[in-house]
Amino acid sequence: MYRNIIKPFFDFMAALVGLILLSPVFLVCMILVKVSTKGPIFFVHPRPGYKEKIINVIKFCTMNNNRDENGNLLPNMQRITKTGAFMRKTSLDEIPQLINVLKGDISLVGPRPLEVRYLPHYTEEQRQRHHVKPGITGYAQVNGRNAVSWEKKFEMDVWYVNHQSFWLDVKILFQTAWKVVRGSDVNADQNNTVKPFA
C-alpha cells in the first residue's frame, strides 16, 4: 500500500509544494546558468526508470560547450563552470527533477537513475534497483554518495528496494537535507567527476 498509493501521493504533493517554495531559487538558478554557460538552461538526459523504462531526467546545466581546435568537446572537468561547481556542491542542479517527480517518472527517494549505457553491465541482483522508481536522493546517497564504489552503491540500492518504508524514506530525506547543508559526501574527489561504471 505504501509503495503504490501513499508514496506516489506524498511525492506529488511534496514536489508541488517544493517547486512553489523554491520558485525564487529556481528563477535565480535559471538566470545564473544562462549567464555562465551561454547555452541551454536545462540538461535533459535519458535514464532508465521503473522496470528500465527510459525517462528524461531534467537538471540545470553545469557545464559549458567549449571545444578544442578540432571541434571536440573539452573534458568534463574543463567545462564545469564556477556556477556549475557551486550548484553541484549544494545540489541546486537537482531542483528541476521535482518536475520529474510531478510527472511520476521518479520519486523523491529511490536509487539514483544512472546512464542508459550501464544497463548491459548490471548483474541480475544489481538490476533489482529498477524494481522501484528511481529517486532524487537515495539510501546510497546518504551513505557515501560518490565516495563509495559502484558495487557497494548497488548493494545499498538493492537493500533499499527490499526494505522500502515510509519511515526509511523520511529518514533518508532528513539525512539528505543535513548533508546538503554540510556539503559533505558530494564527490569522491572534488577535482574529478565520477568514474564511469563498467
DOPA-290091 format. One line per 3 residues: for each residue x, y, z of N, C-alpha, C, O. Coordinates in pm, whole numbers, plus 32768, in hexadecimal, padded with zeros to 4 digits. Atoms other than C-alpha are relative to their C-alpha. Layout:
<recs>
X Y Z X Y Z X Y Z X Y Z; ...
</recs>
This chain:
<recs>
8053 7F87 8000 8000 8000 8000 8056 807E 8000 8038 80DE 7FB9; 7FAB 7F89 7FFA 8116 80F5 8054 8040 801B 7F78 803C 808C 7F47; 7FB8 7FEE 807D 81D9 80BB 7F11 7FA4 802C 7F8E 7FCC 807F 7F3D
8057 7FE9 8072 80AD 80CA 7E26 7F9D 8073 8012 7F6D 80AA 7FAF; 8064 7F98 7FE9 7FC7 81CA 7ECB 8036 8077 804F 8034 80E8 801F; 7FD4 7F93 7FA8 805A 8293 7FEB 807B 8047 7FCA 807F 80C2 7FC7
7F83 7FC3 8030 81B5 82CC 7F5B 7FEB 8057 7F84 801E 80C7 7F83; 8017 7FA9 8074 8140 834D 7E02 7FB5 8081 8025 7FD4 80EC 7FF0; 804B 7F89 7FD5 8049 843B 7EAB 805B 8060 804C 805A 80D9 8033
7FA2 7FAE 7FB4 8151 84B7 7FA0 8066 8042 7FA4 8086 80B7 7FB5; 7F9F 7FCA 8060 824A 84E4 7E83 7FC6 8076 7FB5 8005 80DF 7FA9; 803F 7F97 8051 8156 85B2 7DB4 7FEA 807F 8052 800C 80ED 8026
801D 7F8C 7FAD 80EC 8695 7ED1 8081 8045 802C 808A 80C0 802B; 7F82 7FC6 7FD2 824F 86C6 7F52 8047 8049 7F8E 8081 80B4 7FA2; 7FC0 7FC1 8073 82D2 8714 7DF4 7FB8 8081 7FDA 7FF9 80E4 7FB6
804F 7F89 8020 81B8 880B 7DB4 801E 8072 8061 8038 80E3 8038; 7FE1 7F9C 7F9A 81F1 88C2 7EFD 8091 802E 7FF2 80AF 80A5 7FFF; 7F73 7FDE 800E 8369 88B2 7EC7 801A 8060 7F8E 8067 80BF 7F9C
7FED 7FA7 8073 8355 8952 7D70 7FCA 808B 801B 8005 80EF 7FF1; 803A 7F7D 7FDE 8274 8A68 7DF3 805D 804D 805E 807A 80C2 8047; 7FA9 7FBE 7F9F 8357 8AB4 7F1B 8088 8024 7FC5 80C2 808B 7FE8
7F7B 7FEA 803A 8495 8A99 7E4D 7FFC 8050 7F7E 8063 8062 7F3E; 800B 7FB8 807F 8410 8B61 7D24 805F 8077 7FF5 8096 808E 7F89; 7F9E 7F93 800B 84E7 8C94 7D7A 808E 7FCC 7FE7 80D8 8003 7F96
7F7C 803E 8013 861D 8BB7 7D94 800A 7FC8 7F73 8072 7FD6 7F31; 8006 8039 8086 85B6 8B06 7C53 801D 806D 7F98 806B 8058 7F3B; 7FF0 7F92 805F 85A2 8C54 7B9C 808F 8036 8001 80C9 8050 7F98
7F76 7FCE 7FF4 86F2 8CCD 7C21 8062 7F9D 7FBE 80BE 7FC6 7F78; 7FA9 8066 803C 8796 8B84 7BBB 7FF8 8004 7F68 805E 7FF4 7F24; 8011 7FF7 8092 8706 8BA5 7A5C 8052 8073 7FC7 8093 8066 7F60
7FB7 7F89 802E 879C 8D00 7A3A 8097 7FE8 8008 80E0 8007 7FAA; 7F71 801A 7FEE 88EF 8C96 7AC3 8035 7F9D 7F9A 80A3 7FAF 7F64; 7FD6 8064 8063 8901 8B67 79DF 8009 803E 7F76 8069 8027 7F2D
8000 7FC1 8085 88A7 8C33 78AD 8077 805C 7FEF 80B3 8060 7F83; 7F8F 7FA3 8007 89B0 8D37 78FE 8086 7FB6 7FFB 80E0 7FDC 7FB1; 7F7F 8046 7FF3 8AC4 8C3D 7955 801E 7FA0 7F8E 8092 7F8D 7F6B
7FE8 8064 8069 8A93 8B3B 7840 7FE7 8037 7F74 801C 8003 7F12; 8026 7FC6 8082 8A01 8C15 772A 7FC5 7F96 7FA3 7FD1 7F9F 7F29; 803D 806C 804C 8949 8ADB 76BD 7F7C 7FDA 803D 7F3B 802D 807D
807F 802D 7FC6 881C 8A0B 7722 8000 800B 8098 8067 7FF7 80D9; 800C 7FF6 7F6E 879D 8A40 7884 7FF4 7F76 803F 8028 7F5D 80AB; 8018 8085 7FC9 8732 88D8 78B4 804E 7F95 7FB5 8064 7F9E 7F3C
7FBD 8075 8038 87EB 8794 787A 7F9E 7F8C 800D 7F7D 7F62 807C; 8061 806E 7FFF 86FB 867E 7817 8048 7F83 7FCF 807F 7F80 7F61; 7FB4 8078 801F 878D 8521 781B 7FA9 7F84 8011 7F64 7F78 8076
804E 807C 7FF3 86EA 83CC 77D8 803D 7FA5 806B 80B6 7F8F 806D; 7FD4 805B 7F97 8700 82E3 7904 7F9A 7F8F 8010 7F24 7FA3 7FF4; 8060 806C 7FE6 8666 8190 795A 7FAF 801F 807D 7FE6 8042 80E5
8058 7FEB 7F8E 853A 81B6 7A3E 7FCA 7F7D 8035 800F 7F17 8033; 8041 8077 7FC9 8448 80BF 7ADA 7FF6 7F95 7F94 7FC5 7FAE 7F26; 7FFF 8072 805C 846C 7F69 7A33 8050 801F 7F81 8034 7FE9 7F16
7FA1 7FDC 8069 857F 8003 795A 7FC1 804C 7F8B 7FFB 8054 7F1F; 803C 7FA9 8064 848C 80DE 7898 8052 8081 7FF9 8070 80BC 8061; 7FAB 7F8B 800F 8556 8200 780A 7FB0 8080 8018 7F46 8095 7FDD
803D 7F80 7FDF 84FD 8354 789B 8065 8070 7FE6 80DC 8056 7FDA; 7FA7 7F8D 8014 858B 84B2 7864 800C 804E 8083 7FAC 808D 80AF; 7FE7 7FBD 7F81 8625 853E 79A2 8032 808E 7FE7 8089 80A4 7F93
7FE2 7F73 8015 863B 86B8 79BD 805A 8035 8070 8040 801F 80E6; 7FA8 7FBE 7F9F 8758 8775 7A67 8029 8087 7FC6 801A 809F 7F4E; 7FC6 7F84 8032 87EE 88CF 7A50 8086 7FE0 7FC1 80D0 7F8C 7FF5
7F7D 8012 8040 8918 88DE 7964 806C 8037 805C 805F 80A5 8092; 7F91 7FD4 7FAD 8A5E 88F5 7A23 8082 800A 7FB0 80EB 802E 7FE5; 7F89 7FFB 8055 8B4E 88E3 78FC 7FE3 8053 7F83 7F72 8059 7F53
800E 7FB7 807E 8B8B 89BE 77CD 801E 7FA0 7F8C 8039 7F29 7FA1; 7FE9 8053 8077 8BBA 893D 7668 8083 8023 7FBA 808D 8019 7F40; 7F7F 7FDB 803B 8D22 89AF 7635 8043 7F89 7FBC 803F 7F19 7FEE
7FC0 8069 8050 8DE1 88EA 752F 8092 8021 7FE3 80BC 8094 7FEF; 7F74 7FEA 8023 8F4B 88B9 74C7 800B 802D 7F6F 7FA6 8045 7F2D; 7FEB 7FCD 8087 8FE7 8923 737F 7FC9 7FA3 7F94 7FB5 7FCC 7F21
8036 8060 8060 8F60 87E7 72D8 7F67 7FF6 8006 7F29 7FA6 7FC0; 8092 8001 7FF5 8DFB 882E 733F 7FC8 7F9B 8060 7F4F 7F88 8068; 802C 8063 7F9E 8DF0 8722 744C 7FE8 8042 8087 8032 809D 80AE
801A 7FCB 7F7B 8D58 876B 75A0 8077 7FEA 805B 80B5 7F7F 8059; 7F94 800E 7F9F 8E5C 87AA 76AD 7FD6 7F9D 806C 7F5F 7F83 807C; 8023 805B 7F92 8E70 86B2 77D2 7FA0 8042 8061 7FA0 80BC 8073
8068 7FCD 7FA6 8D54 86D4 78CC 8033 8063 8067 7FF7 80CD 807B; 7FCF 7FAB 7F95 8E28 876B 79E0 802A 808A 7FCE 802B 80EB 801A; 7FDB 7F7F 8038 8E9B 8880 78F5 7F86 8051 7FD5 7F91 80C8 7FB8
8079 7FBC 802E 8D34 88D4 7899 7FA0 8024 8073 7F3E 806B 805D; 8055 7FDC 7F8E 8C9D 88EC 79F6 8018 8092 8024 8089 80BA 803F; 7FF4 7F72 7FE0 8C58 8A5A 7A3C 8009 8012 8098 7FEB 7FB6 80E4
7FFC 7FE4 7F70 8C8E 8AFF 7B8E 7F75 7FF8 803C 7F62 7FC3 80AA; 808B 800A 7FD3 8B17 8B21 7BAD 7FD6 7F6E 8007 7F94 7F44 8066; 8022 808D 8004 8AF1 89B5 7B4B 803D 7FB2 8073 7FFC 7F5C 80AD
7FBE 8044 7F91 8BED 8941 7C4E 7FB9 801D 8084 7FA8 7FC4 80D7; 804A 7FDB 7F87 8B33 8A00 7D5C 7F79 7FB9 8005 7F50 7F88 806E; 8083 8040 8004 89E5 8975 7CEC 800A 7F6A 801A 7FB3 7F30 805B
7FEC 808E 7FE4 8A6D 8812 7CF1 801C 7FE9 8094 7FE7 7F8C 80D1; 7FDC 8010 7F73 8B01 8840 7E4B 7F88 8010 805B 7F7C 7FCB 80C0; 8076 7FE5 7FAE 89B9 88C6 7ED4 7F85 7FB3 7FD1 7F1A 7FBE 800C
806D 8050 803A 88E2 87DA 7DFF 7F90 8055 7FC4 7F22 8023 7FAE; 8064 7FAB 803F 8828 8905 7D6A 7FE1 7FD2 7F72 7F74 7FEB 7F3F; 8017 802F 8089 8852 8865 7C13 7F95 7F94 7FFA 7F63 7F74 7F8E
8064 806B 7FFC 8760 8755 7C85 7F70 8034 8008 7F12 7FE7 7FF5; 8087 7FCA 7FEA 8637 883F 7CBF 7F9E 7FE1 7F8E 7F2C 7FBC 7FA9; 8060 801C 806C 859F 8811 7B61 7FC9 7F72 8002 7F62 7F57 7FC3
8033 808A 7FFC 8576 869E 7BAE 7F7B 7FF7 804C 7F36 7F92 8044; 8085 7FFC 7FC2 8449 8703 7C80 7F93 7FFB 7F95 7F25 7FCB 7FAE; 805E 8009 8070 839F 8726 7B2D 7FEE 7F6E 7FDA 7F7F 7F42 7FBB
8008 8090 801C 83F3 85B7 7AEC 7FA9 7FB9 8067 7F60 7F5B 8046; 8051 803D 7F96 8355 8561 7C3A 7F6C 801C 7FE6 7F18 7FC3 7FF4; 808B 7FDD 801F 8215 861C 7BDC 7FCB 7FAA 7F8D 7F56 7F84 7F8D
8029 8050 8073 820B 855A 7A95 7FF2 7F6C 8024 7FB6 7F1E 7FD9; 8008 808B 7FD8 822D 8413 7B53 8071 7FAB 7FCC 806F 7F31 7FDA; 7F8E 804A 8035 8375 83B3 7AAC 805C 7FCC 806E 808E 7F5C 8067
7FA8 8024 7F93 843D 83AE 7BED 7FBD 8021 8085 7F53 805F 8089; 8032 7FE7 7F7A 8409 83BE 7D63 8061 805E 8047 80CF 8077 8016; 7FA1 7FB2 7FB0 84A0 849E 7E6D 8072 7FA8 8030 80E6 7FD1 8032
7F9D 805D 7FCA 8552 836D 7EFB 7FFE 7F7F 7FAE 7F94 7F46 7F95; 7FF2 807C 804C 85D4 8244 7E35 808D 7FF8 7FCA 80DA 8057 7FD9; 7F7B 800A 803C 870B 81C3 7D85 8013 806C 7F95 7FB7 8085 7F46
7FE8 7F96 8061 87A8 82D9 7CB6 7FFB 7FC9 7F72 8034 7F5F 7F58; 8005 802E 808C 875A 82B9 7B3F 8087 8016 7FBD 80B9 8086 7FB6; 7F7C 7FFA 803E 88A0 826A 7A8E 7FF5 8002 7F68 7F86 8003 7F31
8001 7FF5 8091 8905 8277 7921 7FCF 7F7E 7FBE 7FE3 7F11 7FF2; 8035 8072 804A 885F 8194 7821 806F 7FA0 7FD8 8059 7F27 7FD2; 7F91 8055 802E 89B3 8113 77AF 802D 7F9B 8068 8074 7F3D 8046
7FD9 805D 7F97 89DE 8062 78FE 7FA9 7F82 8004 7FCE 7F1F 8042; 8060 806E 7FF6 88B3 7F7A 78CB 803B 7F76 7FE2 801F 7F18 802C; 7FCB 8087 801E 8974 7E5A 7825 8063 7FCB 8068 8082 7F54 8067
7F97 8028 7FA3 8A71 7E54 7943 7FCD 7FD2 8089 801B 7FA0 80DA; 8034 8028 7F7D 8988 7E0F 7A68 7FF8 7F69 800E 7FDC 7F22 7FAD; 801E 808B 7FE0 897A 7CBC 7B0E 7F69 7FF7 8017 7F26 805D 8023
8090 8011 7FE8 8820 7C28 7B44 7FD8 803E 8086 7F6C 8077 8092; 801F 7FC5 7F7D 8830 7C93 7CB0 7FFF 8098 7FF8 7FA6 80D8 8030; 7FF8 7F6E 800B 8898 7DF6 7C57 7F8A 803A 7FB3 7F62 80AB 7FCC
8072 7FD1 804F 8778 7E10 7B5F 7F84 8015 8056 7F25 8057 802B; 8071 7FF0 7FA6 868B 7DFE 7C86 7FEC 8092 8029 7F81 80B7 805A; 800C 7F72 7FDF 86D1 7F70 7CBC 7F93 8043 7FAC 7F62 80AE 7FD0
8069 7FC9 8056 85D6 7FAA 7BA3 7F76 7FC8 8021 7F17 7FDE 7FD6; 8082 8035 7FD7 84BE 7EF6 7C5D 7FAB 806A 8046 7F36 8053 8065; 8048 7F8D 7FC9 845C 8047 7CF2 8024 8079 7FAB 8082 8075 7F5C
7FDE 7F85 8048 8457 81A7 7C65 8086 8035 8031 80A5 802B 80A8; 7F85 7FBE 7FD3 85A8 8256 7C6A 7FDC 807C 8050 7F69 80A7 8050; 801D 7F8E 7FAB 85CA 837F 7D54 8063 8072 7FEF 80D0 8060 7FB8
7FA6 7F8D 7FFC 8660 84D9 7D78 8071 7FE4 8062 80E5 8007 804A; 7F9D 802A 7F9F 8711 8454 7EAB 7FE2 7F6F 8023 7F79 7F3A 7FFF; 8015 808C 7FE0 873B 82F7 7F34 8056 7FD1 8074 80A4 801D 80AC
7FB8 803B 7F8F 87C8 8210 803A 8098 8006 7FE9 80E4 8021 8045; 7F70 7FFC 801E 891A 8201 7F8A 8037 808E 8008 80AA 80A3 802D; 7FD3 7F74 7FFF 8929 837E 7F71 801A 8033 808D 8070 808A 80A1
7FEB 7FD2 7F76 8911 83AC 80EA 8062 7FA6 804A 807E 7FB9 80C1; 7F9E 805A 7FC4 8A0A 8294 8129 8080 7FFA 7FAD 80B9 7F8F 7F96; 7F82 7FFA 8049 8B33 830A 8062 7FF9 804A 7F7D 805D 807F 7F4D
8014 7FBD 8080 8AA0 839B 7F23 8069 7FD3 7F9A 8070 7F5B 7F7D; 7F9C 8025 8064 8BBE 83A3 7E23 8083 7FD0 803B 80E1 7FB1 7FF2; 7F82 8027 7FBF 8CC6 8344 7F24 800C 7F69 8011 8073 7F3A 8042
7FFA 8091 7FF2 8C72 81CF 7F1C 8004 7FC1 7F75 7FE3 8002 7F12; 7FF4 8045 8080 8CAC 80CD 7E0A 7F76 7FE7 7FC2 7F10 7FE9 8006; 807C 8020 8045 8BA6 807D 7D05 7FBF 7F83 803C 7F46 7F80 8053
8036 807E 7FCC 8B80 7F1C 7D8F 7FBA 8015 8086 7F4E 7FE1 809D; 803C 7FE3 7F7D 8B3E 7F9B 7EF0 7F81 8052 7FEF 7F1E 803E 8036; 8074 7FAB 8019 8A4E 809F 7E68 7F89 7FAB 7FD2 7F18 7FC0 7FFD
806B 8057 8031 8987 7F93 7DB0 7FCB 7FA6 806E 7F53 7F89 8072; 802D 8051 7F8D 897D 7EBB 7EE9 7F9D 804F 8054 7F37 801A 8080; 8059 7FAD 7FB0 88E0 7FDC 7FA4 7F7D 801D 7FB6 7F14 8025 7FF5
807A 7FEB 804E 87EA 801D 7E87 7FA1 7F89 800D 7F29 7F9A 8023; 8052 8079 7FF6 8771 7EB4 7E91 7FCA 7FF0 808F 7F59 7FC5 80A2; 802F 8006 7F75 875E 7EC2 800E 7F88 805B 8012 7F26 8037 8053
8070 7FA2 7FF4 867D 7FF2 7FF0 7F82 7FC6 7FBF 7F15 7FCF 7FF8; 8072 803A 8046 859B 7F43 7EF4 7FB9 7F9A 805A 7F3E 7F93 805C; 8038 806A 7FAB 856A 7E25 7FEC 7FD0 8030 8088 7F8D 7FE6 80D0
8024 7FCD 7F7B 8537 7F05 811D 7FB5 8085 7FFA 7FAA 80CA 805F; 8044 7F80 8011 8475 802C 8092 7F8B 8010 8061 7F39 7FB6 8071; 806C 7FE2 7FA2 838F 80CE 8191 7FF5 8097 8010 804F 80E1 7FE9
8016 7F72 7FEA 82FF 821F 81F0 806C 803C 8059 80A6 80A4 8039; 7FA1 7FC8 7FA1 83E5 8251 8318 808F 7FFE 7FC9 80DE 8056 7FE9; 7F7C 8002 803F 8518 81EA 8251 800D 8074 7F9F 8075 80B6 7F9B
7FFD 7F8F 805D 84C0 82E9 8146 800D 8086 8049 8059 80DD 8020; 7FF7 7F84 7FB1 848B 83F9 824A 808E 8011 8037 80C5 807F 8033; 7F78 7FFA 7FCB 85DB 83A4 82E8 8063 8029 7F94 80BC 807B 7FAD
7FA5 7FDF 806F 868A 83B5 8195 7FF1 8092 7FD7 8055 80D4 7FB9; 8016 7F73 8023 85EC 8507 8147 8041 805E 8063 807E 80C1 803C; 7FC0 7FAC 7F99 865F 859A 8292 8098 7FF7 7FF7 80DD 805C 8004
7F6F 8011 800C 87BC 8508 8266 8034 804A 7F85 80A1 8083 7F88; 7FD9 7FB9 807A 87C9 8597 8105 8009 8097 801A 806A 80D8 7FF4; 8002 7F71 7FE2 8769 86F3 8180 8079 8026 8055 80B7 808E 803E
7F8F 7FE5 7FA8 8875 86E0 828F 8084 7FFE 7FB4 80DB 8051 7FCB; 7F85 800A 804D 8982 8673 819A 800F 8074 7F9E 807E 80A5 7F86; 7FFB 7F8D 805B 8926 8787 80A4 802B 807D 804C 807D 80CB 801B
7FDB 7F8C 7FAD 893F 888B 81BB 8094 7FFB 8023 80D9 8061 8020; 7F72 800F 7FDA 8A91 8800 8226 805C 7FFD 7F87 80D4 8017 7F93; 7FAE 800C 8078 8B08 87D0 80BF 805B 7F87 8005 80C9 7F89 7FCD
7FAB 8078 7FF1 8B8B 8674 8115 7FDA 7F95 7F9D 7F69 7F8E 7F6D; 8012 8073 8059 8BB6 8540 8039 7FCA 8028 7F77 7F7B 7FDF 7F3B; 8033 7FD2 8081 8B78 8608 7F00 8044 7FBA 7F8D 8002 7F8D 7F30
7FB6 8043 8069 8C8B 8574 7E29 806C 7FA7 803C 80A0 7FC2 80A8; 7F95 8057 7FD4 8D82 845A 7E48 8083 804F 8003 80D7 803B 805B; 7F8C 7FA9 8008 8E89 8558 7DE3 7FD2 8083 7FC6 7F9D 8086 7F57
8032 7F7E 802D 8E3B 86CA 7DC4 803F 802A 7F7C 8009 8082 7F38; 7FBC 7FD8 807B 8F2E 86E1 7CA0 7FE2 7FA4 7F89 8019 7FB7 7F1D; 8021 805D 806A 8E97 85C6 7BD3 7F6C 7FE2 7FFF 7F29 7FE6 8066
8089 802F 8009 8D46 8559 7B51 7FFE 7F6C 8025 8068 7F2E 8031; 800B 8089 7FD4 8CC2 8403 7BB4 8033 7FA0 7F96 8016 7FB2 7F1F; 7FCC 8064 805C 8D74 82DB 7B15 7F8D 7FAF 7FC8 7F3A 7F7F 8015
806E 804A 803E 8C8C 822E 7A1B 7FFB 7F6F 8030 8063 7F33 804E; 8012 808B 7FDB 8BFC 80DA 7A77 8018 7FA9 7F85 7FE9 7FC8 7F18; 7FE5 805D 8070 8C77 7FB9 79A0 8004 7F73 8035 8019 7F15 7FE9
</recs>
